């Protein structure tokens, strides 16, 4: 198959704190994300999208949350593994689309920094990366600001 598409979805709980990290960008906030690693929900969703496009399982298969060696790990490590496997299989990223679902912080203010960081980590052009935010209209756990969710889609193409 020359073209493959993968989707990823992740959720992390919020608690009182000073910042959230989304797409590797630290954002001042009155809450923080809770997780076994750094809880970068957007980067986790992207990592799962790439693993999915490759039919290589998900982030939990490669980095089990029950394994203490991943405690506090930066999500860049997880994404780097997905990129490495993608390259090993002879694929390149054509484009990435990430949607972050939360009431706050407002994503639009930070979207360019997030796109730039994801492009750098994936070694692609910023024009190949979309990052956008949406709310859940104050409904559900994201609406009550109990957590943040993220969805990602990755389109990869065989470069052979």
N, C-alpha and C positions, 0 to 999 in steps of 0.2 A: 504494500500500500504506500503510495507516494504522499498522501495527505492524511493526517489524523487530527482529530479534535478531542480534547479532554476537558472535563468540567470538574471543579473542586468547590467544596462548601465547608466552612468551618464556623464555629461559634466559641466564644470565650466569655466567661462571666466577668463583670466589673465589680470592683470594690473601691473603697476610699483610697486615694493615692495622689500622685502629683503629675503623672504623665501616662500616655498610651503610646505604644510603638505600632505603627501601621505602615506596611511596605518598607520597613526599616527606618522610617522617619519618626523621631521622637517629637511628640506633640504635648505641650503643657495642657494639663487637664486636671480636674479635681478628683479623677478616678484613675485606676489602672486595671489592666487586664490580668486575669489570673490564669495560670497554666503551668504545666510541667516544665516547658521551655520558657522563652521570653513572651509567649502568648501572642505573637504577631499574627492575628487571625487572617489578615489579608495575604500575607506571605505563605501561610499554611494552605489557604485555599488555592493559591497559584501552584504551590508545590504538588498538591493533589491533582490539579488539572494536568500538569505535565506527566506525572506518574500515570494518570488515567489514559492520556493519549498514547502512552507507550504500552499500556496494558501491564503495568508493573506494580499493581496494588495501590496502596495509599501510604501516607506519611507514617501511620501507625505500624505498618508492616516493616518499614525500613528503620524507624526510630521509635520502638515501643515505649509508651509513656510509663510502663512498669519498670523500665531499665533506668536505674539511678544515674548512669553515666550521661544521660541527656538532660538531667535536671539543670535548668537555667541556661541551656544552650541557645545561642542566637539562631533565629530562624534562617539566616543566611546559609548556615551549614546545611540545613535540610534542602534548601533550594539549590545549593551547589551540587548536591548529590543527584537531584533530579536532572539538572543540566548536564552533569557528567554522563549519566545513563543515556540521556537523549543523544548526546554527541557520539557515544559508543555505538548506538544503534543507527548512526548516520543521518540524524534529523537535525533540522534547524528551526528555530521559532520564526513563524511568519508574523503572528500578532498575538497579543495578550489583552484580555479585557477583564478588569477587576471591578466589582461593585461592592462597596462597603455599606452595610446597613446599620445605621445608628442615628439617634437624635442629635447627639453631640459627641465629639467635636464636629464642626462643620468640615466636610472633606474638601470642598472646593478651594478653600484657602491653602490647602497643602497638596493638592492633586499634582501640580507640576513637580514638586520636590519628590513625591512618591513615584511618579512616572520616570523621572530622571534616575532615581536610585534603582528601580527595577530594571530599567534599560541597562544600566551599568553592570548590575549583577548578572544579567542574562547575555551581556555582550551584544546588544542589539541597539537600534536607533530608538530614541524617545518617541518618534512618530509611530512605532510599532506597539506602543503600550498605551492603553486607556485605563484610567483610574477615575472612578466617579462614586459619588455618595448618594444615598437615598435614605429617607426615613421610612418608618412603618406607621406613620401618621399617629404616633403615640399609642399604638396597639401592641400587645404582646410584650415579651421580655425586652426587646430592643426599644420599644416605645416607652417602657417604664425605666429605661436606662439601667437595666440589670445586666446587660451584656451587649456585645457587638457581634454581628454576623458578617460574613463575607462570602461572595461567590466569585469564581474565576473561570475563564475559558481560555484555553491555549490552543492555537492552531499551529501544528508543526508540519514540516514537509521534508521528505527524504531528499538529501542533497546529492545523491549519487546519480 
